[in-house]
Amino acid sequence: MRVKTCNRLIATVGELRRVIIPTNVEQPQKLRLITSRFTALIGVILTGYIAALATRSAFWQSAHHFHWLLPLDRLLPAWAVLTVNVVIYGWILWLCIVFPRALQGKERVLVTGWVPGLVLEPIQGMVSVSLATAIQYVKAASMMVAFIAAVVILVQSSGTRTAPSDRVVPQ
């Protein structure tokens, strides 16, 4: 008796699970950032330039000075400058979380490689010199990963008119 009741309960739970979590729903199409060889080339050039600057600043140390994201010191009072910069920094943090999640595959690696530079740059001038140096190394390493991802995307797109898809197309 208990076995029949238990089996019936398991069957009911299984049916409810199929109704609540359908398995045949199509996944929404992910955002494509790089759609052609031209945009792949632009990605390689921009990422390579920033990676070179990050690597140079990591190995040839310079003094780290605090600076605002928007230097409006002469136009606005100090509290307004602080408010504007905190809002912009919050928006950048939000973009660094949401934007990579909307991408897929190598494009996600490319964009995620840019995130440490964007997130750590504003706070780099407010920390000790040793921590600022460590931040420079992290930024340089992440930009090199992003550069490698950009080059891979460009190389894979060189044989086609459009950028490669990360999905395997059945033949």
C-alpha positions in Angstrom: 0.0 0.0 0.0 2.8 2.4 0.9 4.7 1.5 -2.2 1.8 2.3 -4.5 1.2 5.6 -2.7 4.9 6.4 -3.0 5.0 5.5 -6.7 1.9 7.6 -7.4 3.4 10.5 -5.5 6.6 10.2 -7.5 4.7 10.1 -10.8 2.7 13.2 -9.8 5.8 15.1 -8.9 7.4 14.1 -12.2 4.3 15.4 -14.1 4.4 18.6 -12.1 8.0 19.0 -12.9 7.4 18.6 -16.6 4.6 21.2 -16.4 6.6 23.7 -14.3 10.0 23.2 -16.1 9.3 22.4 -19.7 12.1 20.7 -21.5 11.1 21.6 -25.1 11.3 25.4 -24.8 13.7 27.1 -27.2 16.4 29.1 -25.5 16.5 32.8 -26.4 19.2 33.8 -28.9 22.2 35.3 -27.1 23.6 38.6 -28.1 26.4 38.7 -30.7 29.0 41.3 -30.3 31.3 40.4 -33.2 29.4 39.8 -36.3 32.0 40.2 -39.1 35.7 40.1 -39.8 35.8 43.9 -39.6 34.4 44.0 -36.1 36.8 41.2 -35.1 39.7 43.2 -36.5 38.6 46.3 -34.5 38.3 44.2 -31.4 41.9 42.9 -31.9 43.3 46.4 -32.5 41.5 48.0 -29.5 42.2 45.1 -27.1 45.8 44.8 -28.2 46.4 48.6 -27.7 44.9 48.5 -24.2 46.7 45.2 -23.4 50.0 46.8 -24.4 49.3 49.9 -22.3 48.4 47.7 -19.3 51.5 45.5 -19.7 53.7 48.6 -20.0 52.3 50.1 -16.9 52.6 46.8 -15.0 56.3 46.4 -15.7 57.5 50.0 -15.9 56.1 51.4 -12.7 54.8 54.9 -12.5 53.3 56.9 -9.7 49.7 56.1 -9.1 47.6 59.2 -8.4 43.9 59.3 -7.4 41.7 60.8 -10.1 37.9 61.0 -10.6 36.2 59.2 -13.4 34.8 62.6 -14.5 37.1 65.4 -13.3 34.4 68.1 -12.7 36.2 69.7 -9.7 36.2 73.2 -11.2 32.5 73.1 -12.3 30.7 71.5 -9.4 31.0 71.4 -5.6 32.8 68.5 -4.0 29.6 66.6 -3.0 28.2 66.8 -6.5 31.5 65.6 -8.1 31.4 62.6 -5.6 27.8 61.8 -6.4 28.3 62.0 -10.1 31.3 59.7 -10.0 29.7 57.2 -7.6 26.7 56.9 -9.9 28.9 56.4 -13.0 31.0 53.9 -11.2 27.9 52.0 -10.1 26.7 52.0 -13.8 30.1 50.6 -14.9 29.9 47.9 -12.3 26.4 47.0 -13.4 27.5 46.8 -17.0 30.5 44.6 -16.0 28.0 42.1 -14.5 25.2 42.2 -17.0 27.0 42.6 -20.3 29.2 39.4 -20.1 26.2 37.4 -19.0 24.4 38.4 -22.2 27.2 37.0 -24.4 28.4 33.5 -25.2 31.6 31.7 -25.8 34.8 33.5 -26.9 33.0 36.9 -26.9 32.2 36.4 -23.2 35.9 35.7 -22.5 36.8 38.8 -24.5 34.5 41.1 -22.6 35.3 39.5 -19.2 39.0 40.2 -19.8 38.1 43.9 -19.9 36.2 43.8 -16.6 39.2 43.9 -14.1 40.6 47.0 -15.7 37.3 48.8 -15.6 36.5 47.8 -12.1 39.9 48.2 -10.5 41.1 51.4 -12.2 39.0 53.9 -10.1 40.2 52.4 -6.8 43.8 51.9 -7.8 44.8 55.4 -6.7 43.2 55.1 -3.3 45.2 52.0 -2.1 48.8 51.4 -1.1 51.6 51.3 -3.7 52.1 47.5 -3.3 48.4 46.8 -3.8 48.3 49.2 -6.8 51.2 47.3 -8.3 49.3 44.0 -7.8 46.3 45.6 -9.5 48.4 46.5 -12.4 49.5 42.9 -12.8 46.0 41.6 -12.6 44.8 44.2 -15.2 47.7 43.2 -17.6 47.0 39.5 -17.3 43.3 39.9 -17.9 43.8 42.1 -20.9 46.2 39.6 -22.3 43.5 36.9 -22.0 41.1 39.3 -23.7 43.6 39.9 -26.5 44.2 36.2 -27.1 40.4 35.7 -27.2 40.1 38.5 -29.8 42.9 37.0 -31.9 41.2 33.6 -31.8 37.9 35.1 -32.9 39.6 36.9 -35.8 41.5 33.9 -36.9 38.4 31.7 -36.8 36.5 34.3 -38.8 39.2 34.7 -41.5 37.7 32.0 -43.7 34.2 33.3 -43.6 32.4 36.5 -44.2 30.9 36.5 -40.8 32.3 35.9 -37.4 32.3 32.3 -36.2 29.5 30.9 -34.1 30.3 28.8 -31.0 27.6 26.4 -31.9 28.3 23.3 -34.0 26.3 23.2 -37.1 25.2 19.6 -38.1 26.0 18.6 -41.7 
